[in-house]
């Protein structure tokens, strides 16, 4: 399985919590699209003719692109790569872009999955984090997607927002469950260094939600979604049966993928590659046929660390026998030795050689991951 990720690094305004590479520079979109297409053409051999099973437009805000811009990009992808007929093709979107007129304009494009950045159905929350849509627009966006035939709809939600209580969070979950969607990605708010929200926290302009309350919010989410048929297949991702994100699962399963656009990453089993995080430099480098990426060949320890980091987040966890087969007996012994305290404290479950986090383990997943990694 191989996937394509395209980073569309444009926003109309910055959310206060976001630390992804984006720019408020819509005037650069036309040149960017031309550069993106050129990158697709010159890097077509990266995946060595592997069949493409997922295509994902992320951002930023891909829904800022117009029909003809998407169309040009798709033409390049289908000309350069062998794309499976049943490929999952997703684009991320902001709710206020998803009008009936917008859907009507893109209805002939090959998208079969949409991921809508709701974050909250509460106007007070949305204003607090500088989102550009309203709660009403969030609901209308989902309804419009359904009207235009989307049967695989994912939404993003954030819990632990500065003004959020457990009761307010439960209301967010209830609204989402009433919308007849198939997938939910829910993330605990983090105050990333250098973001506007982090600066507000430092200045005491916002208050961080207590860690115990954050844990209660997560458990409430898991329980309510489970009662309504959603499976937690990764720490932050929940899906009805048959609607797991194939693209994101490919990352967690360590399948190969290629990333196009500024700041995007690529992986081919033995190395990682990442593009420069600067739109102007990206466009300039492609115009002048200069290198616009960096690459690192992974050591055995780095490959092991990557595997642990993505595999333990999955509900299925990983097989201990695979560690020995893939990384050797020394790293397998290291992994087992460092797992032991978490197994004894019932934070990690081991059954028939399979290792996975318990519900208590999920609460300290970062701590467990750090202990298992080989520095």
C-alpha positions in Angstrom: 0.0 0.0 0.0 1.3 3.5 -0.9 -0.2 6.9 -0.3 0.1 10.5 -1.5 -0.2 13.5 0.8 -0.4 17.0 -0.6 0.1 19.9 1.8 -1.9 23.0 0.9 -0.3 25.6 3.2 -2.8 28.4 3.0 -5.3 29.8 5.5 -7.4 32.9 5.5 -6.4 33.4 9.1 -4.3 31.6 11.7 -6.0 29.6 14.5 -4.3 30.4 17.9 -3.4 26.8 18.7 -1.9 25.8 15.3 1.8 25.0 14.8 1.5 23.5 11.3 3.3 25.3 8.5 0.7 27.6 6.9 0.6 31.2 5.4 -2.1 33.8 5.1 -1.1 34.4 1.5 -3.9 33.4 -0.9 -2.3 35.5 -3.8 0.4 32.8 -4.0 -2.0 29.9 -4.6 -1.8 30.0 -8.5 2.1 29.9 -8.5 2.0 27.3 -5.7 -0.3 25.0 -7.7 2.1 25.2 -10.7 5.0 24.3 -8.5 3.1 21.5 -6.9 2.4 20.0 -10.3 6.1 20.3 -11.2 7.1 18.5 -8.0 4.6 15.7 -8.8 6.2 15.3 -12.2 9.9 15.3 -11.1 9.4 13.0 -8.1 7.2 10.4 -9.8 9.7 7.6 -9.3 10.0 8.0 -5.5 7.5 5.2 -4.8 9.0 2.9 -7.4 5.7 2.3 -9.3 3.8 1.2 -6.2 0.1 1.4 -6.7 -1.5 4.4 -4.9 -4.3 3.5 -2.6 -4.8 6.8 -0.7 -4.6 10.5 -1.7 -5.0 13.1 1.0 -5.2 16.9 0.6 -4.2 18.4 4.0 -3.3 21.8 5.2 -3.7 24.5 5.8 -7.0 24.8 4.1 -7.4 22.7 0.9 -10.9 24.0 0.5 -9.4 27.4 -0.5 -8.5 25.8 -3.9 -10.9 26.1 -6.8 -12.2 23.4 -9.1 -9.8 24.0 -11.9 -6.8 24.0 -9.5 -7.8 20.7 -8.0 -8.4 19.4 -11.5 -4.9 20.3 -12.7 -3.4 18.6 -9.7 -5.5 15.4 -10.2 -4.5 15.3 -13.9 -0.8 15.3 -12.8 -1.3 12.6 -10.2 -3.2 10.3 -12.5 -0.7 10.9 -15.3 2.4 10.2 -13.1 1.1 7.4 -10.7 -0.9 4.2 -10.9 -3.9 5.0 -8.7 -6.1 2.1 -7.5 -9.7 2.4 -8.8 -11.0 2.1 -5.2 -8.5 4.6 -3.8 -9.6 6.6 -0.8 -9.3 10.3 -1.8 -9.8 12.8 1.0 -9.7 16.6 1.3 -9.7 18.7 4.5 -12.0 21.6 4.6 -13.1 24.6 6.7 -16.9 24.6 7.4 -17.4 28.2 6.1 -16.0 27.1 2.7 -18.5 24.3 2.3 -21.5 26.1 0.8 -23.8 24.4 -1.7 -22.2 26.5 -4.4 -18.7 25.1 -3.4 -19.9 21.5 -3.5 -21.6 22.1 -6.8 -18.4 23.4 -8.2 -16.3 20.4 -7.2 -18.9 17.6 -7.6 -17.1 16.0 -10.6 -13.8 15.7 -8.8 -12.8 12.2 -7.6 -13.1 13.0 -3.8 -14.9 10.2 -1.9 -14.0 11.3 1.7 -14.1 14.7 3.4 -12.5 15.8 6.7 -14.1 18.9 8.1 -12.2 21.0 10.7 -15.1 21.6 13.1 -13.1 21.8 16.3 -16.1 22.9 18.3 -19.9 23.4 17.8 -19.8 26.2 20.4 -19.4 29.8 19.2 -17.6 30.9 22.4 -15.0 28.2 21.9 -14.5 29.1 18.2 -14.0 32.8 18.9 -11.5 31.9 21.7 -9.2 29.9 19.2 -9.8 32.3 16.3 -11.6 29.9 14.0 -13.3 31.7 11.1 -16.6 29.7 11.1 -19.6 29.7 13.4 -21.3 26.7 15.1 -24.2 27.1 12.6 -21.8 26.9 9.7 -20.3 23.8 11.1 -23.6 22.0 11.1 -24.5 23.3 7.7 -21.2 22.1 6.3 -21.9 18.6 7.3 -25.4 18.7 6.0 -24.2 20.1 2.7 -21.6 17.4 2.4 -24.3 14.8 2.9 -26.6 16.5 0.4 -23.9 16.2 -2.2 -23.5 12.5 -1.7 -20.5 12.2 0.7 -21.0 9.0 2.7 -17.6 9.0 4.3 -17.4 12.2 6.5 -14.9 12.8 9.2 -14.8 15.8 11.6 -12.1 17.1 13.9 -12.9 18.1 17.4 -10.7 19.5 20.2 -11.3 18.9 23.9 -9.7 20.9 26.8 -10.3 24.3 25.2 -9.8 27.2 27.6 -13.5 27.8 28.2 -14.6 24.2 28.1 -16.1 22.2 31.0 -16.9 18.5 31.1 -20.6 19.3 30.5 -19.8 21.6 27.5 -17.6 18.9 26.0 -20.4 16.3 26.4 -22.7 18.5 24.5 -20.1 18.7 21.6 -20.0 14.9 21.4 -23.8 14.7 21.4 -24.1 17.2 18.6 -21.5 15.2 16.6 -23.3 11.9 17.2 -26.6 13.5 16.0 -25.0 14.5 12.6 -24.8 10.9 11.2 -21.1 11.1 10.4 -18.7 8.1 10.0 -15.5 9.2 11.6 -14.3 11.5 14.4 -10.7 12.7 15.2 -10.6 14.2 18.6 -7.5 15.8 20.0 -6.6 17.1 23.5 -5.6 20.7 23.2 -1.8 21.2 23.5 -0.1 24.6 24.0 2.7 24.3 21.4 5.6 26.6 21.9 5.5 29.8 19.7 1.8 29.6 19.0 -0.5 32.5 19.8 -2.4 30.3 22.3 0.8 29.4 24.1 1.7 33.1 24.4 -1.8 33.8 25.8 -1.2 31.1 28.4 2.1 32.7 29.4 0.4 36.1 29.8 -2.5 34.5 31.8 -5.0 35.5 29.2 -6.3 31.9 29.0 -6.4 29.1 31.6 -5.3 25.5 30.9 -7.8 22.8 31.7 -6.8 20.6 34.6 -5.1 17.3 33.6 -7.6 15.2 35.5 -10.5 17.0 33.7 -8.7 16.4 30.4 -8.6 12.7 31.2 -12.3 12.7 32.2 -13.1 14.4 28.9 -11.2 11.7 27.0 -12.9 8.8 28.8 -16.3 10.4 28.3 -15.5 10.6 24.6 -14.4 7.0 24.4 -17.4 5.7 26.3 -20.1 7.7 24.4 -18.6 6.9 21.0 -18.4 3.2 21.9 -22.1 3.2 22.9 -22.9 4.6 19.5 -21.0 2.1 17.4 -17.7 3.9 17.0 -14.5 1.9 17.5 -11.3 3.6 18.9 -8.8 2.3 16.4 -6.1 4.8 17.4 -5.8 7.1 20.5 -7.4 10.1 18.8 -9.4 8.4 16.0 -12.8 6.8 16.1 -14.8 5.2 13.3 -17.9 3.3 12.5 -17.1 -0.2 11.2 -15.6 0.0 7.7 -14.8 3.7 8.0 -11.3 3.9 9.4 -9.1 6.4 7.7 -7.0 4.3 5.2 -4.6 7.1 4.7 -3.8 7.8 8.3 -3.7 4.1 9.0 -1.0 3.8 6.4 1.2 6.1 8.5 0.6 4.0 11.6 1.2 0.8 9.7 4.4 2.3 8.3 3.4 2.0 4.6 5.3 4.0 2.1 4.0 7.5 1.2 5.1 10.6 -0.7 4.4 14.1 0.4 4.1 17.1 -2.0 4.2 20.7 -1.0 6.1 22.8 1.6 6.8 21.0 4.9 5.4 17.7 3.6 7.2 14.4 4.5 7.9 11.2 2.6 8.8 7.7 3.8 10.2 4.8 1.8 11.0 2.3 4.6 14.7 3.1 4.8 14.7 6.9 4.8 12.6 10.0 5.6 12.5 13.1 3.4 10.9 16.5 4.1 10.4 19.6 2.0 11.4 23.1 3.1 8.7 24.9 5.2 8.6 28.1 3.1 6.2 28.7 0.2 8.4 31.4 -1.5 11.5 29.2 -1.3 9.6 26.2 -2.4 8.3 28.0 -5.5 11.7 29.5 -6.3 13.6 26.2 -6.0 11.2 24.5 -8.4 11.5 27.3 -10.9 15.3 27.1 -10.8 15.4 23.2 -10.6 17.1 23.4 -7.2 16.8 20.9 -4.3 14.0 21.8 -1.9 14.2 18.9 0.5 16.3 17.2 3.1 16.7 13.5 3.6 17.9 11.2 6.4 18.7 7.5 6.1 17.3 5.8 9.2 19.5 4.0 11.6 18.3 0.7 13.2 17.4 2.6 16.4 15.6 5.3 14.6 13.5 2.7 12.6 12.7 1.0 15.9 11.7 4.3 17.5 9.4 5.2 14.6 7.8 1.8 14.8 7.1 2.1 18.5 5.8 5.6 18.2 3.2 4.8 15.6 2.3 1.2 16.5 1.6 1.7 20.2 -1.0 4.4 19.4 -3.1 1.8 17.6 -5.7 -0.1 19.5 -4.2 -3.3 18.2 -0.7 -2.4 19.4 2.1 -4.6 18.0 3.5 -8.1 18.1 6.6 -8.6 20.2 7.8 -11.2 17.7 7.9 -8.5 15.0 10.3 -6.5 17.1 12.8 -9.3 17.1 12.3 -10.2 13.4 12.6 -6.6 12.2 15.0 -5.0 14.7 16.9 -7.9 16.3 17.1 -9.6 19.7 18.9 -6.7 21.5 16.1 -4.2 20.8 13.5 -6.8 21.5 15.0 -7.4 25.0 15.3 -3.7 25.5 11.6 -3.3 24.6 10.5 -6.1 26.9 12.6 -4.9 29.8 11.2 -1.3 29.6 7.7 -2.6 29.2 7.7 -4.6 32.4 6.9 -1.8 34.9 3.9 -0.7 32.7 2.7 -4.3 32.4 2.9 -4.8 36.2 1.0 -1.5 36.8 -1.6 -2.5 34.3 -0.9 0.4 31.9 0.1 -2.1 29.2 -1.6 -5.3 28.3 0.3 -8.3 26.8 -1.7 -11.2 25.4 -0.4 -14.0 23.2 2.7 -11.9 22.4 0.7 -8.8 21.4 1.4 -5.5 23.3 -1.3 -2.8 23.6 -2.2 0.1 25.9 -4.9 -0.3 28.5 -7.4 2.5 29.1 -5.1 3.7 32.0 -2.1 3.4 29.7 -3.6 5.7 27.1 -3.6 8.5 29.7 0.2 8.3 30.0 0.9 7.1 26.5 3.6 9.7 25.9 5.4 8.6 29.1 5.3 5.0 28.0 6.5 5.8 24.5 9.5 7.8 25.9 10.5 4.9 28.0 10.4 2.4 25.1 12.4 4.5 22.7 16.1 3.8 22.3 18.2 6.9 22.4 
